């Protein structure tokens, strides 16, 4: 027998043990620290070991307890970054996806997986009011943005045969860092990513965008695309999609909407996203505000021929010979990836189990949690909001300090103390150059009582720092 084979009985024992550990973990989540009490030295000491030459068999699982204890838990009081909470039914689907071990390249290699992914794409596009869009799942918004801008480049300034030429891409000064990486990797050059000023609500100025395009055309530069943010990572701002779409149509530019964080909110607040359907392409992360386990990004696009023109380059060993529109379909003709895991199974099973309306209710609850925190901050004289709250990201700071003290340093110290105390987890942002405490609600486990802990934790951390002289 091959030494890698595991008997049916042993697999069932191992799976039952892991399932039991996972169930216990979920049961403990309401009471665990929002961030583990550990350090780099401690994690290395606990987990560093020589490569085993002989198998430990069932004892190999003994270390999983340490892994779980030293991991950042999806606690209901984790409000950092934009990181979804990992819905349990989807987690079960991930296990089965690994058991099935499908390479989701083409229908002939993964018939059920290809069919499910294409269906999930249709479901999401339709739910967002973008029926008819095609697309695929990917690792996350950074990958989706890269592929979208590759499509924009090939549609407006073809480069696949002769190489890239400088072309202008426009985004707001609040846009995600992945865009600068994308234009660099695509050979467009970071200097050709034009960051457009924003208004007082951190939304791209349509007038400034028009002026920037006109200036570049007058200078002989070639505009090719605009990236509109639908939920910026710092404040959740939504660019004026209708106005930007009209500018793109008039100027013949590709419109990409980076909705990695915010677009799922269109399921409950469509009025905030008017103009979304005009996008040529759109990124969204289902592992953010649709609560899926990592990783589950998505790229949607209006015209699959642009995806094929950009990504289709197939070796004879992979060529699909079937002309049937279903059995001849290949994701690798429309995507950067060839090897692709069965990401769609988790969102498919999760949507089937809960139904779309349950996700809508969870998103509404997150929006309400943000409003709850805003009211708590407004009712606390020591605190102040630093940005309008468009979605579920709340930026604020502690504003009381002694004469000559630095508020940014104080709030940075407060954040470190809050995280070290471990009862809630916040992250940070820069708002008008100021250090901000930031809470982002994309967690289906969060309850109003969890939100109510944020302000007291910040005030307590501030008192501890002031009393201890930092």
C-alpha positions in Angstrom: 0.0 0.0 0.0 1.2 3.5 -0.8 2.4 5.1 2.5 0.3 8.2 1.8 -3.0 6.2 1.8 -5.3 6.7 4.8 -7.9 4.1 5.5 -11.6 5.0 5.5 -11.7 4.3 9.2 -8.7 6.5 10.0 -10.0 9.3 7.8 -13.3 9.2 9.7 -11.5 9.3 13.0 -9.4 12.3 11.9 -12.3 14.2 10.4 -14.4 13.6 13.5 -11.6 14.9 15.7 -11.0 18.0 13.6 -14.8 18.6 13.4 -15.0 18.4 17.2 -12.2 20.9 17.6 -13.9 23.2 15.1 -17.2 22.9 16.9 -15.6 23.7 20.3 -13.8 26.6 18.7 -17.0 28.1 17.4 -18.7 27.6 20.8 -15.8 29.5 22.6 -15.8 32.5 20.2 -18.0 34.8 22.2 -15.6 34.6 25.1 -12.2 34.5 23.5 -9.8 37.4 23.3 -10.2 39.5 20.2 -6.4 39.0 19.5 -4.3 36.2 20.9 -1.9 36.9 23.8 1.3 35.9 22.0 4.5 37.2 20.4 6.7 36.4 17.5 9.1 34.6 19.9 6.3 32.6 21.5 4.8 31.5 18.2 8.2 30.4 16.9 9.0 28.5 20.1 5.7 26.8 20.1 5.5 25.8 16.5 9.1 25.6 15.3 10.2 22.0 14.9 12.4 19.9 12.6 10.8 18.3 9.5 9.6 14.9 10.6 11.1 12.1 8.5 8.7 9.5 9.9 5.0 10.2 10.3 3.3 11.1 13.6 0.0 9.8 12.3 -2.8 10.7 14.6 -0.4 12.5 16.9 0.2 15.1 14.1 -3.1 16.7 15.1 -2.0 17.3 18.6 -0.4 20.6 17.7 -3.6 22.0 16.2 -4.6 23.3 19.6 -1.6 25.5 19.7 -2.3 26.7 16.2 -5.8 27.7 17.1 -4.8 29.4 20.4 -2.2 31.5 18.6 -4.5 32.5 15.7 -6.5 35.7 15.4 -10.0 34.5 16.2 -13.0 35.5 14.2 -14.4 37.0 17.4 -17.6 39.1 17.4 -15.4 41.9 18.8 -12.9 41.9 15.9 -13.5 45.2 14.1 -10.1 45.5 12.3 -9.4 46.0 8.6 -12.1 44.7 6.2 -12.1 41.0 7.1 -15.2 38.9 7.0 -16.1 36.5 9.8 -15.9 33.1 8.0 -19.4 31.6 7.9 -19.4 28.0 9.2 -21.5 26.3 6.5 -19.1 27.7 3.9 -16.2 26.3 6.0 -17.7 22.8 5.7 -17.9 23.3 2.0 -14.2 24.2 1.9 -13.4 20.8 3.5 -15.4 19.0 0.8 -13.8 21.2 -1.9 -10.4 19.9 -0.7 -11.6 16.4 -0.7 -12.9 16.7 -4.2 -9.7 18.4 -5.2 -11.0 19.8 -8.5 -8.8 21.9 -10.8 -11.4 24.4 -12.0 -9.8 25.1 -15.4 -12.3 23.9 -17.9 -15.6 22.0 -17.9 -13.9 18.8 -19.0 -11.6 18.9 -15.9 -14.3 19.8 -13.4 -17.9 19.6 -14.7 -19.8 20.3 -11.5 -17.3 22.9 -10.2 -17.3 24.9 -13.5 -21.1 24.8 -13.6 -21.4 25.9 -10.0 -18.9 28.8 -10.4 -20.7 30.1 -13.5 -24.0 29.9 -11.6 -22.6 31.7 -8.6 -21.3 34.5 -10.8 -24.7 34.9 -12.4 -26.4 34.9 -9.0 -24.1 37.6 -7.6 -24.3 39.8 -10.7 -28.1 39.6 -10.8 -28.4 40.3 -7.0 -26.3 43.4 -7.5 -28.4 44.7 -10.4 -25.8 43.9 -12.9 -27.5 41.0 -14.7 -25.7 39.7 -17.7 -22.2 40.3 -16.4 -19.8 37.4 -16.6 -16.7 36.7 -14.5 -14.9 34.4 -12.2 -13.7 33.8 -8.7 -10.1 34.7 -7.7 -7.9 35.2 -4.6 -9.1 38.7 -3.8 -9.6 42.3 -4.8 -5.9 42.8 -5.7 -6.0 40.0 -8.2 -9.4 41.1 -9.6 -8.1 44.7 -9.9 -5.0 43.5 -11.8 -7.0 41.4 -14.2 -9.5 44.2 -14.7 -6.8 46.7 -15.6 -5.2 44.2 -17.9 -8.5 44.0 -19.7 -8.7 47.8 -19.8 -5.2 48.1 -21.2 -5.8 45.5 -23.9 -9.1 47.1 -24.9 -7.8 50.6 -25.1 -4.0 50.3 -25.6 -3.2 46.8 -26.8 0.0 45.4 -25.4 -0.1 41.6 -25.6 1.8 41.4 -28.9 4.2 44.4 -28.9 4.5 45.3 -25.3 3.0 47.9 -23.0 2.9 51.6 -23.8 2.4 54.3 -21.2 -1.3 54.9 -20.5 -3.1 56.9 -17.9 -5.3 55.3 -15.2 -7.3 57.5 -12.9 -8.4 56.8 -9.3 -9.1 58.8 -6.3 -6.5 59.7 -3.7 -8.3 57.3 -1.4 -8.0 54.3 -3.8 -6.6 50.9 -2.7 -2.9 50.3 -2.8 -3.4 47.3 -5.2 -3.9 49.8 -8.1 -0.4 51.1 -7.9 0.9 47.5 -7.9 -1.3 46.7 -10.9 -0.2 49.5 -13.1 3.4 48.7 -12.3 3.0 45.0 -13.1 1.2 45.8 -16.3 4.0 48.0 -17.5 1.9 51.1 -17.6 4.0 52.7 -14.9 3.1 54.1 -11.5 3.7 57.6 -12.7 0.8 57.1 -15.0 -1.6 56.3 -12.1 -3.3 59.7 -11.7 -4.7 60.2 -8.2 -7.7 62.5 -8.4 -8.6 64.8 -5.4 -11.6 63.9 -3.3 -14.4 66.1 -1.8 -15.2 66.5 1.9 -16.8 63.1 1.9 -13.7 61.4 0.5 -15.4 60.8 -2.9 -13.6 61.4 -6.2 -14.3 64.8 -7.6 -15.9 64.4 -11.0 -14.8 67.9 -12.0 -11.2 67.2 -11.1 -11.4 63.9 -13.0 -12.5 65.7 -16.2 -9.8 68.3 -15.7 -7.1 65.7 -15.3 -8.2 63.8 -18.4 -8.3 67.0 -20.5 -4.8 68.0 -19.2 -3.4 64.6 -20.1 -4.9 64.6 -23.5 -3.5 68.1 -24.2 -0.1 66.9 -23.1 -0.2 63.9 -25.6 -0.8 61.3 -23.0 -3.2 58.4 -23.5 -6.0 58.0 -20.9 -7.4 54.4 -20.8 -9.3 53.7 -17.6 -10.9 55.1 -14.5 -11.1 53.2 -11.3 -14.1 54.3 -9.2 -14.1 53.1 -5.5 -17.4 51.7 -4.2 -16.3 51.6 -0.5 -12.8 52.9 0.1 -10.8 50.9 2.5 -10.2 53.7 5.0 -13.6 55.4 5.3 -16.0 53.4 3.1 -16.6 56.4 0.7 -18.4 55.7 -2.5 -17.3 57.7 -5.6 -20.1 59.3 -7.7 -20.5 56.3 -10.0 -23.2 57.8 -12.3 -21.1 60.9 -13.0 -17.9 59.0 -13.5 -19.7 56.5 -15.8 -20.9 59.4 -17.9 -17.4 60.8 -18.1 -16.0 57.4 -19.2 -18.6 57.0 -21.9 -18.0 60.5 -23.2 -14.2 60.0 -23.2 -14.2 56.4 -24.4 -12.5 55.2 -21.2 -12.8 51.8 -19.4 -14.7 52.1 -16.1 -13.6 49.7 -13.4 -15.4 49.7 -10.0 -13.3 48.6 -7.1 -16.0 47.3 -4.8 -13.9 44.8 -2.9 -15.2 46.1 0.4 -18.4 48.0 -0.3 -20.3 46.5 -3.2 -22.2 43.8 -1.3 -24.0 46.7 0.5 -25.8 47.3 -2.8 -27.9 44.3 -1.8 -29.6 46.5 0.9 -28.8 50.0 -0.1 -28.9 50.1 -3.9 -29.5 53.8 -4.0 -26.0 54.4 -2.8 -24.6 52.6 -5.8 -26.5 54.1 -8.7 -24.5 53.7 -11.8 -22.9 50.5 -10.8 -24.3 48.6 -13.8 -22.4 50.9 -16.2 -19.1 49.4 -15.1 -17.0 47.5 -17.7 -15.6 45.5 -14.8 -16.0 45.3 -11.1 -14.1 43.6 -8.2 -15.7 42.4 -5.0 -14.5 40.2 -2.2 -17.0 37.7 -0.9 -14.7 36.9 2.0 -15.3 40.5 3.2 -19.0 41.5 3.4 -20.5 38.2 2.3 -18.7 36.6 5.3 -17.1 33.7 3.4 -13.9 32.0 4.5 -10.7 33.2 2.8 -10.1 33.3 -0.1 -13.1 34.2 -2.2 -12.6 37.3 -4.5 -14.6 37.9 -7.6 -14.1 39.8 -10.9 -17.2 40.7 -12.9 -17.0 42.1 -16.5 -19.5 43.1 -19.1 -18.0 41.7 -22.2 -16.3 38.3 -22.1 -14.6 39.0 -25.4 -12.3 41.5 -23.7 -11.3 38.9 -21.1 -10.6 36.4 -23.9 -8.6 38.9 -25.9 -6.5 39.6 -22.7 -6.0 36.2 -21.3 -6.5 33.6 -24.0 -3.1 32.0 -24.8 -3.4 28.2 -24.7 -0.8 25.6 -25.2 -1.8 22.6 -27.3 -1.8 20.3 -24.3 -4.6 22.4 -22.7 -6.6 23.3 -25.8 -10.3 22.6 -25.6 -11.6 20.9 -28.7 -15.3 20.8 -27.8 -17.3 23.6 -29.4 -20.3 23.1 -27.2 -20.9 26.4 -25.2 -21.1 24.5 -21.9 -18.7 21.6 -22.3 -16.2 23.7 -24.2 -16.0 26.5 -21.6 -12.6 27.2 -20.0 -12.0 29.7 -17.3 -8.3 29.9 -18.2 -9.4 31.6 -21.5 -10.8 34.5 -19.4 -8.6 34.6 -16.4 -5.0 35.0 -15.3 -5.1 31.7 -13.5 -4.8 28.2 -14.9 -4.8 26.1 -11.7 -7.9 27.2 -9.8 -9.4 25.7 -6.6 -13.1 25.1 -6.1 -13.8 28.4 -4.4 -17.4 28.5 -5.6 -18.5 25.6 -3.5 -18.5 27.5 -0.3 -20.5 30.5 -1.5 -22.9 28.2 -3.4 -23.6 26.1 -0.3 -23.7 29.1 2.0 -26.3 30.8 -0.2 -28.4 27.6 -0.6 -28.3 27.0 3.2 -29.1 30.5 4.4 -30.7 32.2 1.4 -29.8 35.7 0.1 -32.2 37.5 2.5 -30.2 36.2 5.4 -27.1 37.9 4.0 -29.1 41.0 3.5 -30.2 41.0 7.1 -26.5 40.5 8.2 -25.4 43.5 6.1 -28.2 45.6 7.5 -27.1 44.7 11.0 -23.5 45.7 10.3 -24.7 49.1 9.0 -26.7 49.5 12.2 -23.7 48.6 14.3 -21.8 51.5 12.6 -24.6 53.9 13.3 -24.6 52.7 16.9 -20.9 53.4 17.3 -21.3 56.8 15.7 -24.0 57.8 18.2 -21.8 56.5 21.1 -18.9 58.6 19.8 -21.0 61.7 19.4 -22.2 61.2 23.0 -18.7 61.0 24.4 -16.9 64.4 24.7 -13.4 62.9 24.7 -13.9 61.4 21.2 -14.6 62.8 17.8 -15.5 61.4 14.4 -12.9 62.1 11.7 -14.9 61.1 8.6 -18.4 60.7 7.4 -19.8 57.2 7.7 -21.1 56.0 4.4 -21.0 52.3 5.0 -19.7 50.3 8.0 -16.3 51.8 8.6 -16.0 54.4 11.4 -12.9 56.6 11.8 -12.6 58.5 15.1 -10.0 59.5 17.7 -9.5 60.5 21.3 -9.1 64.3 21.3 -8.2 65.3 24.9 -4.5 65.7 25.7 -2.3 68.0 27.5 -0.8 71.1 25.9 2.0 70.3 23.6 1.1 66.6 23.4 0.8 64.9 20.0 -2.7 63.6 19.3 -1.5 61.2 16.7 1.1 59.6 19.1 -1.6 59.4 21.8 -4.1 57.7 19.6 -1.4 55.3 18.3 -0.6 54.4 21.9 -4.3 54.0 22.6 -4.7 51.6 19.7 -1.8 49.5 20.9 -3.2 49.4 24.4 -6.7 48.4 23.2 -5.3 45.5 21.2 -3.0 44.4 24.0 -6.0 44.4 26.4 -7.6 42.0 24.0 -11.2 42.6 24.6 -11.9 44.4 21.3 -9.8 44.8 18.2 -9.6 48.0 16.2 -7.3 49.0 13.3 -6.1 52.4 12.1 -6.4 54.7 9.2 -5.0 58.1 8.1 -7.7 60.8 7.7 -6.5 64.1 6.4 -3.1 63.1 7.6 -4.3 62.4 11.2 -4.0 59.0 12.9 -7.5 57.5 13.3 -8.9 54.7 15.3 -11.0 52.6 12.9 -13.8 50.1 13.5 -15.2 48.2 10.5 -18.3 46.0 10.8 -18.3 43.0 8.5 -18.9 40.4 11.1 -22.0 38.3 11.2 -21.3 37.3 14.9 -21.3 40.9 16.2 -24.1 42.0 18.5 -25.0 45.4 19.8 -23.5 44.5 23.2 -20.1 43.9 21.4 -20.3 47.3 19.7 -21.1 48.9 23.1 -17.7 47.8 24.4 -15.7 49.9 21.9 -16.0 53.3 23.4 -15.4 52.2 27.0 -12.3 50.2 25.9 -10.9 53.3 24.2 -11.5 55.5 27.2 -10.0 52.9 29.6 -6.9 52.6 27.4 -6.6 56.4 27.3 -6.8 56.6 31.1 -4.2 53.8 31.5 -1.8 55.6 29.1 -2.2 59.0 30.7 -1.9 57.6 34.2 1.2 55.7 33.3 2.8 58.5 31.4 2.6 56.2 28.3 
